[in-house]
């Protein structure tokens, strides 16, 4: 049984990490909202935008595998998380100094690398708290706060772009929320329940359960078929479906929908399990035909569908891992999951970028088929995941 004191700590800690993510997402989601058009202005093609958007994820994937296992072995969760946050928050404002798309690409890769380093360690700390209030609810609350920052950041960028009529200088303004994230992270460290306890001795590493790898495979198929917003934004600007200053507003709206969807779907996840993600995927796949084949209203609808699907992932994917993997193996599990997800995201992004330059219809078919396959795989995993969760709770 979870005591009232433990539950109160868990909620307080989730909220503290939520504030960290709020400021962090103001920083890098603000940058992400204008990345596609910014790269286009620097001379990048659609293929290059697709490759850049996914390249950081692929390179960082191997680091996630390393950082997750390293975190499990050393239990240095806070040190790894702080270093990772510092790296990816410091490089984002430097995009204002990028004079060509190659330099911008290097900075994007550096930002993704920092996120890869801190991701598994942060998720382990967060999963300790969500276990006391419900994994779906806890991750959903964190995602909702995360997406609040993801709304504010693009709004900042929309204002900055509209004022300067240029994308580059807007990135410098992101230094302010970056500093806020680092301060909030230190506050969260002070609130942490186990800050005065000696670190536990590393437990013997055991093989991850078979259902975990099936789960990772389904997530990889989903990542490969899920379109990157920079490619959508590239299309909107190229076809004049949206003005440059409107694109970050669309992204801000998407992040608002994402946060609400994560909060609602996270609560539903605790009741109904992974089938909630399958339904979210069926909504997200509509973003492809609406965004690439529709008109201005289709573009708006596509961003909403894309956001609902992303919210379903935010609320469900990490929660599923936390339910079937014990605490002493979660760093490695989150690292392995994020590694496969990142590689598949890159492959999907690069493929969609190449397809866009040759056949938009082929891009849509590619993404829709893969997302349908992922929805079916997750729906089939309902019973294996439920059985694994019951076994983990009994052990």
ChimeraX attribute file (.defattr): number of C-alpha atoms within 10 A of each C-alpha:
attribute: neighborCount
match mode: 1-to-1
recipient: residues
	/A:1	5
	/A:2	10
	/A:3	9
	/A:4	10
	/A:5	8
	/A:6	15
	/A:7	16
	/A:8	15
	/A:9	17
	/A:10	24
	/A:11	17
	/A:12	17
	/A:13	24
	/A:14	26
	/A:15	17
	/A:16	23
	/A:17	25
	/A:18	26
	/A:19	23
	/A:20	27
	/A:21	26
	/A:22	27
	/A:23	31
	/A:24	29
	/A:25	28
	/A:26	30
	/A:27	33
	/A:28	26
	/A:29	27
	/A:30	29
	/A:31	28
	/A:32	24
	/A:33	26
	/A:34	28
	/A:35	28
	/A:36	29
	/A:37	24
	/A:38	24
	/A:39	24
	/A:40	17
	/A:41	15
	/A:42	16
	/A:43	14
	/A:44	18
	/A:45	18
	/A:46	24
	/A:47	20
	/A:48	21
	/A:49	28
	/A:50	29
	/A:51	22
	/A:52	28
	/A:53	27
	/A:54	26
	/A:55	25
	/A:56	25
	/A:57	30
	/A:58	25
	/A:59	19
	/A:60	24
	/A:61	28
	/A:62	20
	/A:63	22
	/A:64	32
	/A:65	23
	/A:66	19
	/A:67	27
	/A:68	33
	/A:69	23
	/A:70	19
	/A:71	27
	/A:72	23
	/A:73	18
	/A:74	12
	/A:75	19
	/A:76	13
	/A:77	22
	/A:78	19
	/A:79	12
	/A:80	21
	/A:81	24
	/A:82	19
	/A:83	15
	/A:84	23
	/A:85	26
	/A:86	20
	/A:87	18
	/A:88	26
	/A:89	26
	/A:90	18
	/A:91	21
	/A:92	26
	/A:93	24
	/A:94	18
	/A:95	25
	/A:96	17
	/A:97	13
	/A:98	17
	/A:99	11
	/A:100	15
	/A:101	20
	/A:102	16
	/A:103	14
	/A:104	22
	/A:105	22
	/A:106	17
	/A:107	20
	/A:108	25
	/A:109	23
	/A:110	21
	/A:111	24
	/A:112	25
	/A:113	25
	/A:114	25
	/A:115	25
	/A:116	31
	/A:117	29
	/A:118	27
	/A:119	23
	/A:120	32
	/A:121	32
	/A:122	23
	/A:123	23
	/A:124	25
	/A:125	20
	/A:126	21
	/A:127	24
	/A:128	17
	/A:129	25
	/A:130	26
	/A:131	19
	/A:132	19
	/A:133	18
	/A:134	19
	/A:135	27
	/A:136	31
	/A:137	24
	/A:138	27
	/A:139	29
	/A:140	32
	/A:141	25
	/A:142	29
	/A:143	25
	/A:144	29
	/A:145	27
	/A:146	27
	/A:147	30
	/A:148	25
	/A:149	29
	/A:150	32
	/A:151	29
	/A:152	23
	/A:153	31
	/A:154	30
	/A:155	24
	/A:156	22
	/A:157	31
	/A:158	26
	/A:159	16
	/A:160	20
	/A:161	21
	/A:162	15
	/A:163	11
	/A:164	11
	/A:165	14
	/A:166	14
	/A:167	23
	/A:168	24
	/A:169	18
	/A:170	24
	/A:171	24
	/A:172	16
	/A:173	18
	/A:174	27
	/A:175	17
	/A:176	13
	/A:177	21
	/A:178	25
	/A:179	16
	/A:180	17
	/A:181	24
	/A:182	21
	/A:183	13
	/A:184	20
	/A:185	24
	/A:186	15
	/A:187	16
	/A:188	20
	/A:189	16
	/A:190	14
	/A:191	16
	/A:192	19
	/A:193	16
	/A:194	10
	/A:195	11
	/A:196	8
	/A:197	7
	/A:198	7
	/A:199	11
	/A:200	9
	/A:201	10
	/A:202	12
	/A:203	11
	/A:204	9
	/A:205	12
	/A:206	8
	/A:207	7
	/A:208	15
	/A:209	12
	/A:210	10
	/A:211	17
	/A:212	20
	/A:213	14
	/A:214	16
	/A:215	19
	/A:216	21
	/A:217	19
	/A:218	22
	/A:219	24
	/A:220	24
	/A:221	24
	/A:222	29
	/A:223	26
	/A:224	25
	/A:225	29
	/A:226	27
	/A:227	25
	/A:228	22
	/A:229	21
	/A:230	25
	/A:231	23
	/A:232	20
	/A:233	26
	/A:234	23
	/A:235	20
	/A:236	23
	/A:237	18
	/A:238	14
	/A:239	13
	/A:240	12
	/A:241	20
	/A:242	17
	/A:243	12
	/A:244	21
	/A:245	20
	/A:246	20
	/A:247	26
	/A:248	28
	/A:249	22
	/A:250	22
	/A:251	29
	/A:252	27
	/A:253	20
	/A:254	26
	/A:255	31
	/A:256	25
	/A:257	25
	/A:258	30
	/A:259	30
	/A:260	21
	/A:261	25
	/A:262	33
	/A:263	26
	/A:264	18
	/A:265	27
	/A:266	32
	/A:267	23
	/A:268	20
	/A:269	25
	/A:270	19
	/A:271	12
	/A:272	13
	/A:273	22
	/A:274	25
	/A:275	20
	/A:276	24
	/A:277	28
	/A:278	23
	/A:279	17
	/A:280	23
	/A:281	29
	/A:282	19
	/A:283	20
	/A:284	25
	/A:285	26
	/A:286	22
	/A:287	30
	/A:288	28
	/A:289	19
	/A:290	20
	/A:291	25
	/A:292	21
	/A:293	13
	/A:294	16
	/A:295	15
	/A:296	15
	/A:297	11
	/A:298	19
	/A:299	24
	/A:300	20
	/A:301	18
	/A:302	25
	/A:303	25
	/A:304	24
	/A:305	25
	/A:306	27
	/A:307	28
	/A:308	29
	/A:309	26
	/A:310	25
	/A:311	32
	/A:312	29
	/A:313	27
	/A:314	27
	/A:315	34
	/A:316	29
	/A:317	18
	/A:318	21
	/A:319	27
	/A:320	21
	/A:321	22
	/A:322	24
	/A:323	21
	/A:324	23
	/A:325	21
	/A:326	15
	/A:327	16
	/A:328	20
	/A:329	23
	/A:330	25
	/A:331	31
	/A:332	26
	/A:333	30
	/A:334	26
	/A:335	28
	/A:336	25
	/A:337	26
	/A:338	28
	/A:339	26
	/A:340	23
	/A:341	24
	/A:342	26
	/A:343	23
	/A:344	25
	/A:345	29
	/A:346	26
	/A:347	21
	/A:348	28
	/A:349	31
	/A:350	24
	/A:351	20
	/A:352	29
	/A:353	26
	/A:354	20
	/A:355	19
	/A:356	20
	/A:357	12
	/A:358	12
	/A:359	11
	/A:360	18
	/A:361	14
	/A:362	13
	/A:363	23
	/A:364	24
	/A:365	13
	/A:366	19
	/A:367	26
	/A:368	24
	/A:369	15
	/A:370	21
	/A:371	26
	/A:372	17
	/A:373	17
	/A:374	25
	/A:375	26
	/A:376	17
	/A:377	20
	/A:378	23
	/A:379	18
	/A:380	14
	/A:381	19
	/A:382	15
	/A:383	12
	/A:384	15
	/A:385	22
	/A:386	16
	/A:387	14
	/A:388	18
	/A:389	17
	/A:390	13
	/A:391	11
	/A:392	13
	/A:393	11
	/A:394	7
	/A:395	6
